[in-house]
Amino acid sequence: MIMKKISILLLGLVIGLFISCSKDTENSKIYNFKGKAQKGPLVTGTNITLNELNSSLGQTGKSFTTSIVTDDGSFNLNNIELNSNLALLTANGFYFSEIYGELSSATLSLQAITDLTAKESININVLTHLTKGRIENLVAAGKSFKDANAQAKSEFLSFLGITDSFDKDFDNLDISAKEDYNAVLLSFSIILQRYTMIWNERPTLTAELTQLLSNLSSDFATDGLISDRKLIDKLLSNISQLNLIDIRKNIEKRYSDLGQTVSIPNFEKYIAIFQEKYSNNLYTNFTYPSMASPDPVMAPDSKIQNILVPSDTIYHAGPYSVAAIIPLNKILKIKFIGANVRLGGPVAGWELINEYPDGFTINSQRQNELMSMLIHLESSGNATIEYYENNTSTPTYTKKIKWQ
């Protein structure tokens, strides 16, 4: 009698499991999609993990893995059988640093929560990563994923100062595509990373980036705002050291080396928008300070006479700074035509084109920040300095200088 009851219970259990599995099979769906993982592009060998999520964004225990097989960050996930349309994607690997034009010294982890419905492409980037915690909190408060995702996107764009129409989800953005919404992603990817000319600081940069991402994400998750002014000041400090021409060249060269022709979007525009929103001091005119340090990062107080002051024309042989500050969304080119000059030391914010022995040309790489470098006037001589403010084809003005 007891054995009979046990047999009946076992039979019921088997039938229950069969019915449950049948229902899971009936509700499951096969997904195939591709994507890109980008800070700069994550490189070959990066691990990609997909975790299935339920409607509350809890993990169901079902996961799939793949890896990036090309250095542009591309990956594919095919024949993925899921019972839910929601998933968490995680990328962990080395990335190409657009700031330095080289691979990172440590791995970076980025995540994206996504709805797989009707999507053929899903990207993982710093914006999907930073909004993940906010989306989770909004869903926990009762919002649908669709509404939570839309709200988190709107809130973060507001933080960035973006008022443009923005109909793309963050997981659709691509730093190598030309549209303005892709420029938003690239601009923020860039300002997250600190630039330093001190070589022994570089091994810690990815760890610093990871910490900054974590702090921004935690602050944003609670109320859709970045309230910690120290985090905003950190981003402004990063911007103050960026060399925008070099960065654009680094990205273009990277994709060219990969055999790809891409149109890098106008990221400079959105960096300027962030500066305009948060900078305490905005310059509205081209400014040539009378005194400036030729090395404003390492020796900001070591100020010497600035050779670009328009009214000064007579000098003594010796060292001078070559310094300027330009307004947002403006550019400046300086042509120094003359011999008996020597350049040396770091170059802060200028793109230097050395035309020795006939002089040099410098182009602005920063906006609303001091750019400076060191020049030595040797023995005696004379030269012409041409100022091209805001990309004029002829000099805005010209001055002739003498020294002895």
Secondary structure, 3 states (H helix, E strand, C coil): CHHHHHHHHHHHHHHHHHHHHHHHHHHCEEEEEEEEEECCEECCCCEEEEEEECCCCCEEEEEEEEECCCCCCEEEEEEEEECCCEEEEEEEECEEECCCCEECCCCEEEEEEEECCCCCECCEEHHHHHHHHHHHHHHHCCCCHHHHHHHHHHHHHHHHCCCCCCCCCHHHCCCCCCCHHHHHHHHHHHHCCCCCCCHHHHHHHHHHHHHHHHHHHHHHHHHCCCCCHHHHHHHHHHHHCCCHHHHHHHHHHHHHHCCCCCCCCCHHHHHHHHHHHHCCCCCCCCECCCEECCCCCCCCCCCEEECCCCCCCEECCEEEECCEECCCCCCEEEEEECCCEEEEEEEECEEEEECCCCEEEEEECCCCCCEEEEEEECCCEEEEEEEEECCCCCCCEEEEEEEC
